[in-house]
């Protein structure tokens, strides 16, 4: 029975894809995409990398974002083809940054699969004092990593009073500074990037470690205009702090960013596999809500809808960029930079930084 249901579901999915998604993609999405894109925020993992399933136990925060199974590299590559047909899809990949993850296994997997695919670029999962400096150095030199995806040492939104400095320390930042690495950070706290303490810590790290490139995931978790309005001023002077667009679907948020700090520090990212859900992230009162169409597990801020059409959230992110770009008048060349060049520049910077360090002998951290 289950098998038959699955076949039926697959045929149904196939029809929606051909009849609804693809015409929409050709009309609204493809015309603004460059020939090659870089998705700066992608998780790949296997369930074997988990010490336990993150949302199975009833602990605070664990049902914040419930996903199914794993997202292997094969699934990512299939998604790349399916969601971005007719463009060359590149991605920055890392494991699932939960306390349930066996970090060593996750990093090993990411480095191995990225080595076999020249369109995939690996970041290592790392946290404050989780990995000795010698091991970080060896992973950078031997495993191809170009920076860190900082671990989130909490479940869902149960971040309590965790600070940026609890997540990543001066030892890891010093190495990032020396090798010009990418530090992809999901900021903690209920106040998000609007929280003065979060801003203070980021400002301190960005100025103390000017060669490290800090990328704040989800535009610093600002899914609503009010959040980015309170955060934008502090970003103005920090030229080594970037914002990725993962799961940001509100055009006004991006418009405020473009108007205040320009487009050079905005980097396209999706948060696949989450962004392959059909639906859109909206906000209701003072929190984001995912309106979804299709069969997905129950999750804290996920609201299933039956009577509307919806397509991939990854495309809704692109639509938000498109609407904001229209509002401020960005050119196709400027969009190309957001979708590809801005992120690629950081990868090249890390690659060059790592290379230079490799050739200068004797130098030690
Ligand atoms: Zn993510």
Boltz pocket constraint, residues with backbone or C-beta under 6 A from the ligand:
constraints:
  - pocket:
      binder: B
      contacts: [[A, 41], [A, 43], [A, 217], [A, 246], [A, 271]]
      max_distance: 6.0
